[in-house]
């Protein structure tokens, strides 16, 4: 399959081309399997990029969400709970459709929970404050679950620390409370969940609650093999064709787990025209029709940027300018299936696009439309990030091409 074909699939299946946007936040999430939620604003802006503008969102209490930039997302997260935050692949926080939670719990999340427990026990022992890390973890887990069992509305991490004294133990070096790590571990296990946020959409200060309080019908966890197979199926539907290395990276799994899942699904190999061999589901081999050239502005860590390890077909020459040293993607500007730059906000909050390629008049016009659309949604609110790329940090006077403004 050619790179152009892969880009056409991305445009449609990820709902990033304006003509192929979807109707709501759940559809936007399914378009990329799950949304990166390391930075809370990413969830909202990833949905905004995939859903056409709507009259406004409704918050849990029926109030119009004046600062909510993604129609229906707050309701999906906090009222219908059709979308749920879950730590999973690569120890990363994602927003999953509810029906995929069981697959994640049995596979990627379980792997993270095991490693978190081992690391936490090691760090507790090194702190010198806990003589029996395994016993401490069992007792503290039971205490947290008991306290939350009596508080269906949930508690913040600070409130939990005051209710469960063991959470105030400091780890080696004294800079970190054990409490945050315990909640990370229990969250990966699918026992507690980040519930209502106590601040605005650009920050995350959740109330932690028992999963059984948050979801009235908890999906049953699948076994490891079934869980990995379910995630790989969804991923191939949206990101395929792609290599084994792509899947191993995205899942944070072993080659053995990936190969077993591909075998169970009956996935077939296809030639990626100079990029090795990729995999597709056997009923998904038809040629993709062309897509008209399209613009998009995606946020930091968007799944369409972070979904592959091997990115040459959509990111030909700019990885060093658009990713930080640890491989985290900053904002990206797209034209016709390729990343051509990034976007930032000026001091007034207006979105401006910084180009890394000479993309031509049509591309600049299309990106200006998207910049105006995003500026309207943000409405003067500034979105910060701890993952700015070199291109985002650059002095505007050093740019090669003129900035495209809303």
C-alpha positions as CSV (number, residue, x, y, z in Angstrom):
1,X,0.0,0.0,0.0
2,X,1.4,3.4,-1.0
3,X,2.0,6.3,1.4
4,X,-0.8,8.2,-0.4
5,X,-3.2,5.4,0.3
6,X,-2.3,5.4,4.0
7,X,-2.8,9.1,4.2
8,X,-6.2,8.8,2.6
9,X,-7.1,6.1,5.2
10,X,-5.9,8.4,8.0
11,X,-8.0,11.3,6.7
12,X,-11.2,9.3,6.8
13,X,-10.8,6.9,9.7
14,X,-9.3,9.4,12.1
15,X,-12.0,11.9,11.2
16,X,-9.4,14.7,10.8
17,X,-10.3,15.8,7.3
18,X,-13.1,18.4,7.6
19,X,-15.4,16.5,5.2
20,X,-15.1,13.3,7.4
21,X,-15.7,14.7,10.8
22,X,-18.0,12.9,13.1
23,X,-21.0,14.0,15.2
24,X,-20.0,13.7,18.8
25,X,-17.2,13.1,21.3
26,X,-17.7,9.3,21.4
27,X,-17.4,9.1,17.7
28,X,-14.2,11.2,17.8
29,X,-12.7,8.9,20.4
30,X,-13.6,5.7,18.5
31,X,-12.0,7.2,15.4
32,X,-8.6,6.8,17.1
33,X,-9.4,4.0,19.5
34,X,-8.7,6.1,22.6
35,X,-7.7,9.7,23.2
36,X,-4.4,10.7,24.9
37,X,-5.2,12.3,28.2
38,X,-1.8,13.0,29.7
39,X,-2.6,16.7,29.3
40,X,-6.3,17.4,30.0
41,X,-6.6,20.0,27.2
42,X,-5.6,17.4,24.6
43,X,-8.8,15.4,25.1
44,X,-10.9,18.5,24.4
45,X,-8.9,19.7,21.5
46,X,-8.6,16.3,19.9
47,X,-12.4,16.1,20.0
48,X,-12.8,19.6,18.6
49,X,-10.6,18.7,15.7
50,X,-12.9,15.8,14.7
51,X,-16.4,17.2,15.5
52,X,-18.0,20.1,13.6
53,X,-19.0,23.1,15.6
54,X,-22.2,22.8,17.6
55,X,-24.3,25.2,19.7
56,X,-22.5,24.4,22.9
57,X,-22.1,21.7,25.5
58,X,-24.1,20.9,28.6
59,X,-22.4,20.2,31.9
60,X,-23.6,17.8,34.5
61,X,-25.8,20.3,36.3
62,X,-27.5,21.5,33.2
63,X,-25.4,24.7,32.9
64,X,-24.1,25.7,29.6
65,X,-20.3,25.1,29.5
66,X,-19.1,28.5,28.4
67,X,-15.4,27.4,28.4
68,X,-15.9,23.9,27.0
69,X,-14.4,23.6,23.5
70,X,-15.8,20.2,22.5
71,X,-19.5,19.7,22.1
72,X,-20.8,16.8,24.2
73,X,-17.5,15.8,25.8
74,X,-18.3,16.8,29.3
75,X,-21.6,14.9,29.2
76,X,-19.9,11.8,27.7
77,X,-17.3,11.9,30.5
78,X,-19.3,12.9,33.5
79,X,-23.0,12.2,32.9
80,X,-23.4,9.4,30.4
81,X,-19.9,8.1,31.3
82,X,-19.7,6.6,27.8
83,X,-16.1,7.8,27.9
84,X,-13.8,6.9,30.8
85,X,-10.2,7.8,31.8
86,X,-8.0,4.8,32.2
87,X,-4.2,4.4,32.6
88,X,-3.1,1.8,30.0
89,X,-0.7,1.6,27.1
90,X,2.9,2.8,27.9
91,X,1.8,4.0,31.4
92,X,-0.2,6.7,29.6
93,X,-3.6,8.1,30.6
94,X,-6.2,7.6,27.9
95,X,-9.9,8.3,27.5
96,X,-11.5,5.0,26.3
97,X,-15.0,4.2,25.1
98,X,-16.6,2.3,28.0
99,X,-16.9,-0.9,26.0
100,X,-13.2,-1.1,25.5
101,X,-12.3,-0.9,29.2
102,X,-12.5,-4.6,29.7
103,X,-10.0,-5.2,26.9
104,X,-7.6,-2.6,28.4
105,X,-7.9,-3.9,32.0
106,X,-7.0,-7.5,30.9
107,X,-4.0,-6.5,28.8
108,X,-2.2,-3.2,28.6
109,X,-3.5,-1.8,32.0
110,X,-2.7,-5.1,33.7
111,X,0.8,-4.9,32.5
112,X,1.2,-1.4,33.8
113,X,-0.4,-2.3,37.1
114,X,2.1,-5.1,37.6
115,X,5.1,-2.9,36.9
116,X,3.7,0.0,39.0
117,X,3.3,-2.4,42.0
118,X,6.9,-3.7,41.6
119,X,8.3,-0.1,41.3
120,X,6.3,1.2,44.2
121,X,7.4,-1.7,46.5
122,X,11.0,-1.0,45.6
123,X,10.7,2.7,46.2
124,X,8.9,2.1,49.5
125,X,11.7,-0.2,50.7
126,X,14.3,2.4,49.6
127,X,12.6,5.1,51.6
128,X,13.4,3.4,54.9
129,X,9.9,4.2,56.2
130,X,8.2,0.9,55.3
131,X,9.6,-2.4,56.6
132,X,7.2,-4.6,54.7
133,X,6.3,-3.0,51.3
134,X,4.0,-5.9,50.2
135,X,2.0,-5.8,53.5
136,X,1.9,-2.0,53.4
137,X,0.5,-2.0,49.9
138,X,-2.2,-4.5,50.8
139,X,-3.2,-2.5,53.9
140,X,-3.2,0.8,52.1
141,X,-5.1,-0.5,49.2
142,X,-7.8,-1.9,51.5
143,X,-7.9,1.4,53.4
144,X,-8.3,3.5,50.2
145,X,-11.1,1.3,48.9
146,X,-12.9,1.4,52.3
147,X,-12.8,5.2,52.5
148,X,-14.0,5.6,48.9
149,X,-16.7,3.0,49.5
150,X,-18.3,5.4,51.9
151,X,-18.0,8.4,49.6
152,X,-19.7,7.8,46.3
153,X,-19.0,11.4,45.2
154,X,-15.3,10.7,45.5
155,X,-12.4,12.5,47.1
156,X,-9.5,14.5,45.8
157,X,-6.0,13.2,46.3
158,X,-5.4,15.7,49.1
159,X,-8.6,14.7,50.8
160,X,-7.6,11.0,50.5
161,X,-4.2,11.7,52.1
162,X,-5.9,13.2,55.1
163,X,-8.3,10.2,55.4
164,X,-5.7,7.4,54.8
165,X,-2.5,8.3,56.8
166,X,-0.4,5.8,54.9
167,X,-0.7,7.9,51.8
168,X,1.5,10.6,53.4
169,X,4.5,8.4,53.4
170,X,7.3,10.0,51.4
171,X,9.3,8.0,49.0
172,X,13.1,8.1,48.6
173,X,14.4,11.6,48.4
174,X,11.3,13.0,50.2
175,X,9.9,14.9,47.3
176,X,7.0,12.5,46.4
177,X,4.1,11.3,48.4
178,X,3.3,7.6,48.1
179,X,-0.3,8.5,47.7
180,X,-0.1,9.6,44.1
181,X,1.7,6.4,43.1
182,X,-0.9,4.3,45.0
183,X,-3.7,5.9,43.1
184,X,-1.9,5.4,39.8
185,X,-1.5,1.7,40.7
186,X,-5.2,1.3,41.8
187,X,-6.3,3.1,38.7
188,X,-4.3,0.8,36.4
189,X,-6.0,-2.1,38.2
190,X,-9.4,-0.7,37.3
191,X,-10.4,-0.4,41.0
192,X,-10.6,3.4,41.2
193,X,-11.2,6.0,38.5
194,X,-10.8,9.7,37.9
195,X,-14.3,11.1,38.3
196,X,-15.5,14.7,38.3
197,X,-12.9,17.3,37.6
198,X,-12.8,20.1,40.3
199,X,-11.3,22.7,38.0
200,X,-11.6,23.9,34.4
201,X,-11.0,21.7,31.3
202,X,-7.3,22.8,30.9
203,X,-6.3,21.3,34.2
204,X,-6.8,18.0,36.0
205,X,-7.7,17.8,39.6
206,X,-10.1,14.9,39.8
207,X,-12.1,13.4,42.5
208,X,-11.1,9.7,42.8
209,X,-14.0,7.3,43.1
210,X,-14.6,3.6,43.1
211,X,-15.2,2.2,39.6
212,X,-18.3,0.5,40.9
213,X,-19.7,3.9,42.0
214,X,-18.8,5.6,38.7
215,X,-20.1,2.9,36.3
216,X,-23.4,1.2,36.9
217,X,-22.5,-1.7,34.5
218,X,-18.7,-2.4,34.8
219,X,-17.6,-4.3,31.6
220,X,-16.0,-7.6,32.5
221,X,-12.2,-7.7,32.2
222,X,-11.0,-9.9,29.4
223,X,-8.0,-12.3,29.7
224,X,-4.6,-11.0,28.4
225,X,-4.8,-12.7,25.0
226,X,-8.4,-11.7,24.4
227,X,-7.7,-8.1,25.6
228,X,-4.7,-7.6,23.4
229,X,-6.6,-9.1,20.4
230,X,-9.5,-6.7,21.0
231,X,-7.2,-3.7,21.2
232,X,-5.2,-4.7,18.1
233,X,-8.4,-5.2,16.1
234,X,-9.6,-1.7,16.9
235,X,-6.1,-0.3,16.2
236,X,-5.8,-2.0,12.8
237,X,-9.3,-0.8,11.8
238,X,-8.1,2.8,12.5
239,X,-4.3,2.9,12.1
240,X,-3.6,0.0,9.8
241,X,-1.7,-1.0,7.8
242,X,1.2,-0.7,10.1
243,X,4.2,-2.7,11.1
244,X,4.7,-5.0,14.1
245,X,7.1,-2.3,15.5
246,X,4.2,0.2,15.4
247,X,1.9,-2.1,17.4
248,X,4.6,-3.1,19.9
249,X,5.3,0.6,20.5
250,X,1.6,1.7,20.7
251,X,0.6,-1.1,23.1
252,X,3.7,-1.0,25.2
253,X,3.6,-4.7,24.9
254,X,6.0,-7.5,23.9
255,X,6.5,-8.8,20.4
256,X,5.1,-12.1,21.5
257,X,1.8,-10.6,22.7
258,X,1.5,-8.6,19.4
259,X,2.3,-11.6,17.2
260,X,-0.3,-13.8,19.1
261,X,-2.9,-11.1,18.7
262,X,-2.2,-10.7,14.9
263,X,-2.4,-14.5,14.6
264,X,-5.7,-14.8,16.5
265,X,-7.2,-12.1,14.3
266,X,-6.0,-13.7,11.1
267,X,-4.3,-10.4,10.1
268,X,-2.6,-10.4,6.7
269,X,0.7,-8.8,5.6
270,X,0.8,-6.1,2.9
271,X,3.7,-4.3,1.3
272,X,4.2,-0.7,2.4
273,X,6.2,0.3,-0.7
274,X,9.7,0.7,0.8
275,X,8.6,0.9,4.4
276,X,8.6,-2.8,5.1
277,X,5.6,-5.1,5.7
278,X,2.4,-4.0,7.4
279,X,-0.6,-5.7,8.8
280,X,-4.3,-5.4,8.0
281,X,-7.5,-7.2,8.9
282,X,-8.4,-9.7,6.2
283,X,-11.7,-8.0,5.5
284,X,-10.1,-4.5,5.1
285,X,-8.0,-4.9,2.0
286,X,-9.9,-2.7,-0.5
287,X,-8.2,0.3,-2.1
288,X,-8.9,3.6,-0.4
289,X,-10.5,6.3,-2.6
290,X,-8.6,9.6,-2.8
291,X,-9.4,12.4,-0.4
292,X,-9.5,16.1,-1.4
293,X,-6.6,18.0,0.1
294,X,-7.4,18.9,3.7
295,X,-6.2,21.0,6.6
296,X,-6.1,20.2,10.3
297,X,-4.7,21.6,13.5
298,X,-4.1,18.9,16.2
299,X,-3.1,19.4,19.8
300,X,-0.1,18.2,21.8
301,X,0.0,14.3,21.9
302,X,-2.9,13.9,19.5
303,X,-3.4,10.1,18.7
304,X,-3.0,10.8,14.9
305,X,0.5,12.0,15.6
306,X,1.4,9.5,18.3
307,X,-0.2,6.4,16.8
308,X,2.8,5.0,14.9
309,X,6.4,4.5,15.7
310,X,7.4,4.6,12.0
311,X,6.1,8.0,10.9
312,X,7.7,8.7,7.5
313,X,4.5,8.5,5.5
314,X,3.0,11.5,7.2
315,X,6.0,13.2,9.0
316,X,8.8,13.1,6.3
317,X,11.4,15.5,7.7
318,X,10.2,17.4,10.7
319,X,10.3,15.1,13.7
320,X,13.2,16.9,15.3
321,X,11.3,20.2,15.2
322,X,7.9,18.8,16.3
323,X,8.8,16.3,19.0
324,X,10.7,16.9,22.2
325,X,13.7,14.8,23.3
326,X,11.5,12.1,24.8
327,X,9.3,11.6,21.7
328,X,6.3,13.6,22.8
329,X,4.6,15.5,20.0
330,X,3.8,19.1,20.2
331,X,1.0,20.7,18.3
332,X,0.8,19.9,14.6
333,X,-0.5,21.6,11.4
334,X,-1.5,19.2,8.6
335,X,-2.1,19.6,4.9
336,X,-3.3,16.7,2.7
337,X,-2.2,14.0,5.1
338,X,1.3,15.4,6.0
339,X,2.5,17.3,9.0
340,X,3.7,20.7,7.7
341,X,4.2,22.7,10.9
342,X,2.7,23.5,14.3
343,X,0.4,26.0,15.9
344,X,0.7,28.4,18.9
345,X,-1.4,31.2,20.4
346,X,-0.3,34.8,20.2
347,X,-0.4,37.0,23.4
348,X,-4.1,37.7,22.6
349,X,-4.9,34.0,22.4
350,X,-5.3,34.1,18.6
351,X,-4.1,30.9,16.9
352,X,-1.3,31.2,14.4
353,X,0.3,28.4,12.3
354,X,4.0,28.1,11.9
355,X,4.9,26.4,8.7
356,X,8.0,24.2,8.1
357,X,7.3,23.7,4.4
358,X,6.3,26.0,1.5
359,X,2.8,24.5,1.2
360,X,1.3,26.9,-1.4
361,X,-1.7,29.3,-1.4
362,X,-4.5,26.7,-1.1
363,X,-2.9,25.1,2.0
364,X,-2.3,28.5,3.6
365,X,-6.0,29.4,3.0
366,X,-7.2,26.1,4.4
367,X,-5.0,26.4,7.5
368,X,-6.2,30.0,8.1
369,X,-9.8,28.7,8.2
370,X,-8.8,26.1,10.8
371,X,-6.9,28.6,12.8
372,X,-10.0,30.8,12.9
373,X,-12.2,27.9,13.9
374,X,-9.9,26.9,16.7
375,X,-9.5,30.6,17.8
376,X,-13.3,30.8,18.1
377,X,-13.4,27.7,20.2
378,X,-10.7,28.8,22.6
379,X,-12.3,32.2,22.9
380,X,-9.2,33.9,24.4
381,X,-8.4,31.0,26.8
382,X,-4.7,30.1,26.6
383,X,-3.7,26.4,26.5
384,X,-0.3,25.7,28.1
385,X,1.7,22.5,27.8
386,X,4.7,20.8,29.4
387,X,5.6,19.3,26.0
388,X,6.4,22.3,23.7
389,X,8.3,21.3,20.6
390,X,11.3,23.2,19.3
391,X,9.1,24.7,16.6
392,X,6.6,25.9,19.2
393,X,9.4,27.5,21.3
394,X,11.1,29.2,18.3
395,X,11.5,32.9,18.1
396,X,8.9,34.1,15.5
397,X,11.7,36.2,13.9
398,X,13.6,33.0,13.1
399,X,10.8,31.4,11.1
400,X,11.5,30.6,7.4
401,X,7.9,31.1,6.2
402,X,5.3,33.7,7.1
403,X,2.9,32.8,10.0
404,X,-0.6,31.9,8.9
405,X,-3.1,33.6,11.2
406,X,-6.8,33.2,11.9
